[in-house]
Amino acid sequence: MDSLSQLALGAAVGIATMGRRSAAWKAALWGGIAGTLPDLDAFLDHGDPLANMVLHRADSHALFWLTLVAPLLALLPARLHGERALYRRWWLAIWLALVTHPLLDWMTVYGTQLLRPFTDHPYAVGSIFIIDPLYTLPLLAGVIVALRHRDLARGLRWNAAGLLLSSAYLAWGVAAQQHVRGVALASLARQGIAAERVLVTPTAFNSVLWRIVAVGPDGLHEGFHSLLDGQGELRFDRFDAGAALRPALDGHAPVQRLCRFSQGFCKLSREGDRVLVTDLRMGQEPSYTFAFVVARVAGDQVVPYAPPVAAGRRPAIGPALAWLWRRALGEPLAPPR
């Protein structure tokens, strides 16, 4: 999730855990710090843009390492505020603020390596967009009231309500995702589209309009379904996934790495003399956040290229948001291409 959501979650968890034992501002401060710390790995350079992508949300988001570091971090507020008698409570608050960060990231589609060092599998539910105001605003409201309210008990109740509402929204997202997945699978079957894997994830800033990606032997199929749509059949557009390029690049480490990280939701494409590998999970045709140049075409030869070069692109914001709003309300509009 975005940094503001993680900051708000950490602060809310800190306030809820410390309760009346310490001042709300102290709990919010240290909870917010702990809730933000895992994302500092974004400043690490692993040698190339593709490596930086797949190693974000890695060791710094591992539940094992965060559990080990929590007692050390808890020494800071306990000693700085002269609350050594509350060390164990600070330990619990810091630990909860740390581990809820990757658990929230797990709900997005990016991929979070929760179980390092035992496995580097990128876990992803994909039921909430990385920025969703309906998740973040209840947390912020609860924390702000808890910090400003003169009656601590009421402030704590507001904070608890913010945590409850935001958690309920996460549960709603999972339920909506499963509903849309069922609709999508049924529609794919009726249309005779063979799919080896199917991705269902929300579009930007909402949980009403969902994007479906079906990857099969004949390429990839992309469709959209709004919870406000009628009973009509889902429309899927077919795109080439670069099957002709795979024999030359299947053994190329950057291609293998991205396709493994994206759990198979990747494609190869040619732009001029460049060959790109693209993560299909974040973005929509033809604009994707994560795409990398991994080869050059020389005559009739595909020559692997290293290190990878970032080539992701974003759609024009104005037209994209206008389409998103209208399509979410159920208007049967073709996506901008």
ROZA-223224 format. One record per residue (C-alpha): x, y, z; residue in three letters; residue number from 0. Coordinates in steps of 0.25 Angstrom, whole numbers, plus 5000, padded with zeros to 4 digits. Layout:
REM ROZA-223224
{{X, Y, Z}, "ALA", NUM} ...
***
This chain:
REM ROZA-223224
{{5000, 5000, 5000}, "MET", 0} {{5004, 5015, 4999}, "ASP", 1} {{5012, 5021, 5010}, "SER", 2} {{5001, 5029, 5016}, "LEU", 3} {{4992, 5017, 5018}, "SER", 4} {{5004, 5010, 5025}, "GLN", 5} {{5007, 5022, 5033}, "LEU", 6} {{4992, 5023, 5038}, "ALA", 7} {{4991, 5008, 5040}, "LEU", 8} {{5004, 5008, 5049}, "GLY", 9} {{4999, 5020, 5057}, "ALA", 10} {{4985, 5013, 5059}, "ALA", 11} {{4991, 5000, 5063}, "VAL", 12} {{5001, 5007, 5073}, "GLY", 13} {{4990, 5015, 5079}, "ILE", 14} {{4981, 5003, 5081}, "ALA", 15} {{4992, 4995, 5087}, "THR", 16} {{4997, 5005, 5097}, "MET", 17} {{4983, 5010, 5100}, "GLY", 18} {{4983, 5018, 5113}, "ARG", 19} {{4997, 5013, 5117}, "ARG", 20} {{5004, 5024, 5110}, "SER", 21} {{5001, 5037, 5103}, "ALA", 22} {{4994, 5035, 5090}, "ALA", 23} {{5004, 5044, 5082}, "TRP", 24} {{5015, 5035, 5087}, "LYS", 25} {{5008, 5023, 5082}, "ALA", 26} {{5004, 5029, 5069}, "ALA", 27} {{5018, 5034, 5066}, "LEU", 28} {{5025, 5021, 5069}, "TRP", 29} {{5014, 5013, 5062}, "GLY", 30} {{5015, 5021, 5050}, "GLY", 31} {{5030, 5020, 5050}, "ILE", 32} {{5030, 5005, 5051}, "ALA", 33} {{5019, 5005, 5041}, "GLY", 34} {{5027, 5012, 5031}, "THR", 35} {{5041, 5006, 5033}, "LEU", 36} {{5039, 4993, 5024}, "PRO", 37} {{5037, 5002, 5011}, "ASP", 38} {{5051, 5008, 5013}, "LEU", 39} {{5056, 4997, 5005}, "ASP", 40} {{5051, 5005, 4993}, "ALA", 41} {{5064, 5013, 4994}, "PHE", 42} {{5073, 5001, 4992}, "LEU", 43} {{5080, 4999, 4979}, "ASP", 44} {{5081, 4984, 4975}, "HIS", 45} {{5088, 4987, 4962}, "GLY", 46} {{5077, 4989, 4951}, "ASP", 47} {{5063, 4993, 4951}, "PRO", 48} {{5057, 4979, 4949}, "LEU", 49} {{5065, 4974, 4962}, "ALA", 50} {{5060, 4987, 4969}, "ASN", 51} {{5046, 4983, 4966}, "MET", 52} {{5046, 4968, 4970}, "VAL", 53} {{5054, 4971, 4983}, "LEU", 54} {{5045, 4982, 4988}, "HIS", 55} {{5036, 4976, 4999}, "ARG", 56} {{5046, 4965, 5001}, "ALA", 57} {{5055, 4964, 5014}, "ASP", 58} {{5050, 4977, 5020}, "SER", 59} {{5035, 4971, 5019}, "HIS", 60} {{5039, 4957, 5024}, "ALA", 61} {{5031, 4954, 5037}, "LEU", 62} {{5043, 4946, 5042}, "PHE", 63} {{5052, 4957, 5042}, "TRP", 64} {{5042, 4968, 5046}, "LEU", 65} {{5039, 4959, 5058}, "THR", 66} {{5054, 4958, 5062}, "LEU", 67} {{5056, 4973, 5061}, "VAL", 68} {{5044, 4978, 5068}, "ALA", 69} {{5050, 4976, 5083}, "PRO", 70} {{5062, 4985, 5079}, "LEU", 71} {{5053, 4996, 5073}, "LEU", 72} {{5044, 4995, 5085}, "ALA", 73} {{5056, 5000, 5094}, "LEU", 74} {{5055, 5013, 5087}, "LEU", 75} {{5042, 5018, 5092}, "PRO", 76} {{5043, 5011, 5105}, "ALA", 77} {{5056, 5018, 5108}, "ARG", 78} {{5054, 5032, 5102}, "LEU", 79} {{5041, 5034, 5109}, "HIS", 80} {{5045, 5028, 5122}, "GLY", 81} {{5035, 5017, 5121}, "GLU", 82} {{5044, 5004, 5123}, "ARG", 83} {{5033, 4998, 5132}, "ALA", 84} {{5025, 4998, 5119}, "LEU", 85} {{5036, 4991, 5111}, "TYR", 86} {{5028, 4979, 5108}, "ARG", 87} {{5016, 4987, 5104}, "ARG", 88} {{5024, 4995, 5095}, "TRP", 89} {{5030, 4982, 5089}, "TRP", 90} {{5016, 4977, 5086}, "LEU", 91} {{5012, 4991, 5079}, "ALA", 92} {{5025, 4992, 5071}, "ILE", 93} {{5024, 4977, 5066}, "TRP", 94} {{5009, 4979, 5062}, "LEU", 95} {{5012, 4992, 5055}, "ALA", 96} {{5023, 4985, 5047}, "LEU", 97} {{5016, 4972, 5043}, "VAL", 98} {{5003, 4979, 5039}, "THR", 99} {{5011, 4986, 5029}, "HIS", 100} {{5014, 4974, 5020}, "PRO", 101} {{5001, 4967, 5023}, "LEU", 102} {{4994, 4980, 5017}, "LEU", 103} {{5004, 4979, 5005}, "ASP", 104} {{5000, 4965, 5004}, "TRP", 105} {{4986, 4969, 5000}, "MET", 106} {{4991, 4976, 4988}, "THR", 107} {{4995, 4970, 4975}, "VAL", 108} {{5010, 4974, 4975}, "TYR", 109} {{5016, 4962, 4983}, "GLY", 110} {{5021, 4962, 4997}, "THR", 111} {{5032, 4952, 5001}, "GLN", 112} {{5026, 4950, 5015}, "LEU", 113} {{5033, 4937, 5018}, "LEU", 114} {{5047, 4940, 5015}, "ARG", 115} {{5057, 4934, 5018}, "PRO", 116} {{5050, 4921, 5017}, "PHE", 117} {{5044, 4924, 5003}, "THR", 118} {{5045, 4936, 4994}, "ASP", 119} {{5031, 4933, 4988}, "HIS", 120} {{5023, 4947, 4986}, "PRO", 121} {{5010, 4945, 4993}, "TYR", 122} {{4999, 4954, 4987}, "ALA", 123} {{4984, 4954, 4989}, "VAL", 124} {{4981, 4965, 4979}, "GLY", 125} {{4968, 4970, 4985}, "SER", 126} {{4971, 4984, 4988}, "ILE", 127} {{4978, 4995, 4979}, "PHE", 128} {{4991, 5001, 4985}, "ILE", 129} {{4984, 5014, 4987}, "ILE", 130} {{4969, 5013, 4992}, "ASP", 131} {{4963, 5025, 5000}, "PRO", 132} {{4952, 5017, 5005}, "LEU", 133} {{4963, 5008, 5013}, "TYR", 134} {{4971, 5020, 5017}, "THR", 135} {{4961, 5031, 5022}, "LEU", 136} {{4955, 5023, 5033}, "PRO", 137} {{4969, 5020, 5039}, "LEU", 138} {{4973, 5035, 5038}, "LEU", 139} {{4960, 5040, 5044}, "ALA", 140} {{4962, 5030, 5056}, "GLY", 141} {{4976, 5034, 5058}, "VAL", 142} {{4973, 5049, 5057}, "ILE", 143} {{4962, 5049, 5067}, "VAL", 144} {{4970, 5040, 5077}, "ALA", 145} {{4981, 5051, 5076}, "LEU", 146} {{4972, 5063, 5078}, "ARG", 147} {{4960, 5058, 5087}, "HIS", 148} {{4961, 5062, 5101}, "ARG", 149} {{4954, 5050, 5106}, "ASP", 150} {{4964, 5039, 5104}, "LEU", 151} {{4954, 5028, 5105}, "ALA", 152} {{4946, 5034, 5094}, "ARG", 153} {{4958, 5036, 5085}, "GLY", 154} {{4962, 5021, 5087}, "LEU", 155} {{4948, 5017, 5083}, "ARG", 156} {{4949, 5026, 5070}, "TRP", 157} {{4963, 5020, 5067}, "ASN", 158} {{4957, 5006, 5069}, "ALA", 159} {{4945, 5009, 5060}, "ALA", 160} {{4955, 5013, 5049}, "GLY", 161} {{4963, 5000, 5050}, "LEU", 162} {{4950, 4992, 5050}, "LEU", 163} {{4944, 5000, 5037}, "LEU", 164} {{4957, 4999, 5030}, "SER", 165} {{4958, 4984, 5033}, "SER", 166} {{4944, 4982, 5029}, "ALA", 167} {{4947, 4989, 5015}, "TYR", 168} {{4959, 4979, 5013}, "LEU", 169} {{4949, 4967, 5016}, "ALA", 170} {{4939, 4974, 5006}, "TRP", 171} {{4950, 4974, 4995}, "GLY", 172} {{4953, 4959, 4997}, "VAL", 173} {{4938, 4956, 4996}, "ALA", 174} {{4936, 4965, 4983}, "ALA", 175} {{4948, 4959, 4977}, "GLN", 176} {{4943, 4945, 4979}, "GLN", 177} {{4930, 4949, 4973}, "HIS", 178} {{4936, 4955, 4961}, "VAL", 179} {{4945, 4943, 4959}, "ARG", 180} {{4933, 4934, 4958}, "GLY", 181} {{4926, 4943, 4948}, "VAL", 182} {{4939, 4944, 4940}, "ALA", 183} {{4942, 4929, 4940}, "LEU", 184} {{4927, 4926, 4935}, "ALA", 185} {{4928, 4936, 4924}, "SER", 186} {{4942, 4931, 4919}, "LEU", 187} {{4936, 4917, 4919}, "ALA", 188} {{4924, 4921, 4911}, "ARG", 189} {{4932, 4929, 4901}, "GLN", 190} {{4942, 4917, 4899}, "GLY", 191} {{4954, 4924, 4904}, "ILE", 192} {{4964, 4915, 4909}, "ALA", 193} {{4972, 4921, 4921}, "ALA", 194} {{4984, 4915, 4928}, "GLU", 195} {{4983, 4925, 4939}, "ARG", 196} {{4973, 4937, 4942}, "VAL", 197} {{4976, 4950, 4950}, "LEU", 198} {{4965, 4958, 4956}, "VAL", 199} {{4969, 4971, 4963}, "THR", 200} {{4962, 4985, 4965}, "PRO", 201} {{4965, 4997, 4956}, "THR", 202} {{4971, 5009, 4962}, "ALA", 203} {{4965, 5016, 4975}, "PHE", 204} {{4953, 5007, 4976}, "ASN", 205} {{4947, 4993, 4978}, "SER", 206} {{4935, 4994, 4969}, "VAL", 207} {{4942, 4993, 4955}, "LEU", 208} {{4951, 4980, 4954}, "TRP", 209} {{4961, 4976, 4943}, "ARG", 210} {{4962, 4962, 4938}, "ILE", 211} {{4974, 4956, 4931}, "VAL", 212} {{4973, 4942, 4926}, "ALA", 213} {{4986, 4936, 4920}, "VAL", 214} {{4985, 4924, 4911}, "GLY", 215} {{4992, 4917, 4900}, "PRO", 216} {{4987, 4927, 4889}, "ASP", 217} {{4991, 4940, 4897}, "GLY", 218} {{4985, 4948, 4907}, "LEU", 219} {{4971, 4953, 4909}, "HIS", 220} {{4967, 4966, 4917}, "GLU", 221} {{4953, 4970, 4921}, "GLY", 222} {{4946, 4979, 4932}, "PHE", 223} {{4935, 4976, 4941}, "HIS", 224} {{4928, 4987, 4949}, "SER", 225} {{4919, 4982, 4961}, "LEU", 226} {{4909, 4992, 4955}, "LEU", 227} {{4909, 4985, 4942}, "ASP", 228} {{4896, 4978, 4936}, "GLY", 229} {{4895, 4963, 4933}, "GLN", 230} {{4902, 4964, 4919}, "GLY", 231} {{4914, 4956, 4915}, "GLU", 232} {{4928, 4961, 4919}, "LEU", 233} {{4936, 4966, 4907}, "ARG", 234} {{4950, 4961, 4906}, "PHE", 235} {{4960, 4967, 4897}, "ASP", 236} {{4971, 4958, 4892}, "ARG", 237} {{4986, 4962, 4891}, "PHE", 238} {{4999, 4955, 4887}, "ASP", 239} {{5007, 4950, 4899}, "ALA", 240} {{5020, 4949, 4891}, "GLY", 241} {{5020, 4934, 4889}, "ALA", 242} {{5029, 4935, 4876}, "ALA", 243} {{5039, 4942, 4885}, "LEU", 244} {{5040, 4932, 4896}, "ARG", 245} {{5049, 4921, 4890}, "PRO", 246} {{5060, 4931, 4889}, "ALA", 247} {{5058, 4937, 4903}, "LEU", 248} {{5052, 4926, 4912}, "ASP", 249} {{5066, 4924, 4918}, "GLY", 250} {{5069, 4939, 4919}, "HIS", 251} {{5070, 4941, 4934}, "ALA", 252} {{5063, 4955, 4935}, "PRO", 253} {{5051, 4949, 4927}, "VAL", 254} {{5051, 4937, 4936}, "GLN", 255} {{5052, 4946, 4949}, "ARG", 256} {{5040, 4955, 4945}, "LEU", 257} {{5031, 4944, 4940}, "CYS", 258} {{5034, 4936, 4953}, "ARG", 259} {{5031, 4949, 4961}, "PHE", 260} {{5018, 4952, 4954}, "SER", 261} {{5014, 4937, 4956}, "GLN", 262} {{5013, 4935, 4940}, "GLY", 263} {{5005, 4948, 4938}, "PHE", 264} {{5016, 4954, 4928}, "CYS", 265} {{5017, 4956, 4913}, "LYS", 266} {{5028, 4958, 4903}, "LEU", 267} {{5027, 4969, 4892}, "SER", 268} {{5035, 4976, 4882}, "ARG", 269} {{5036, 4991, 4880}, "GLU", 270} {{5045, 4994, 4868}, "GLY", 271} {{5058, 4987, 4871}, "ASP", 272} {{5055, 4985, 4886}, "ARG", 273} {{5049, 4973, 4892}, "VAL", 274} {{5042, 4976, 4906}, "LEU", 275} {{5037, 4967, 4917}, "VAL", 276} {{5025, 4973, 4924}, "THR", 277} {{5018, 4970, 4937}, "ASP", 278} {{5003, 4969, 4933}, "LEU", 279} {{4997, 4971, 4947}, "ARG", 280} {{5000, 4986, 4949}, "MET", 281} {{4994, 4995, 4938}, "GLY", 282} {{4985, 4991, 4926}, "GLN", 283} {{4987, 4990, 4911}, "GLU", 284} {{4996, 4996, 4906}, "PRO", 285} {{5001, 5004, 4918}, "SER", 286} {{5008, 4996, 4929}, "TYR", 287} {{5016, 5001, 4941}, "THR", 288} {{5027, 4990, 4940}, "PHE", 289} {{5033, 4987, 4927}, "ALA", 290} {{5048, 4985, 4924}, "PHE", 291} {{5056, 4984, 4911}, "VAL", 292} {{5063, 4970, 4911}, "VAL", 293} {{5067, 4968, 4897}, "ALA", 294} {{5070, 4974, 4884}, "ARG", 295} {{5066, 4969, 4870}, "VAL", 296} {{5078, 4969, 4860}, "ALA", 297} {{5073, 4964, 4847}, "GLY", 298} {{5066, 4951, 4849}, "ASP", 299} {{5073, 4949, 4863}, "GLN", 300} {{5068, 4952, 4877}, "VAL", 301} {{5080, 4956, 4885}, "VAL", 302} {{5078, 4956, 4900}, "PRO", 303} {{5081, 4969, 4906}, "TYR", 304} {{5087, 4972, 4920}, "ALA", 305} {{5085, 4979, 4929}, "PRO", 306} {{5070, 4981, 4927}, "PRO", 307} {{5066, 4995, 4925}, "VAL", 308} {{5053, 5001, 4931}, "ALA", 309} {{5042, 5004, 4920}, "ALA", 310} {{5029, 5005, 4927}, "GLY", 311} {{5019, 5015, 4924}, "ARG", 312} {{5006, 5021, 4929}, "ARG", 313} {{4994, 5025, 4922}, "PRO", 314} {{4989, 5039, 4920}, "ALA", 315} {{4983, 5042, 4934}, "ILE", 316} {{4971, 5051, 4929}, "GLY", 317} {{4965, 5041, 4919}, "PRO", 318} {{4968, 5029, 4928}, "ALA", 319} {{4961, 5035, 4940}, "LEU", 320} {{4949, 5039, 4932}, "ALA", 321} {{4948, 5025, 4926}, "TRP", 322} {{4950, 5019, 4940}, "LEU", 323} {{4938, 5027, 4946}, "TRP", 324} {{4928, 5025, 4935}, "ARG", 325} {{4932, 5010, 4934}, "ARG", 326} {{4931, 5008, 4949}, "ALA", 327} {{4917, 5013, 4948}, "LEU", 328} {{4913, 5002, 4939}, "GLY", 329} {{4914, 5009, 4925}, "GLU", 330} {{4919, 4999, 4915}, "PRO", 331} {{4931, 5007, 4910}, "LEU", 332} {{4943, 5001, 4903}, "ALA", 333} {{4955, 5004, 4910}, "PRO", 334} {{4965, 5014, 4905}, "PRO", 335} {{4976, 5008, 4897}, "ARG", 336} 
***
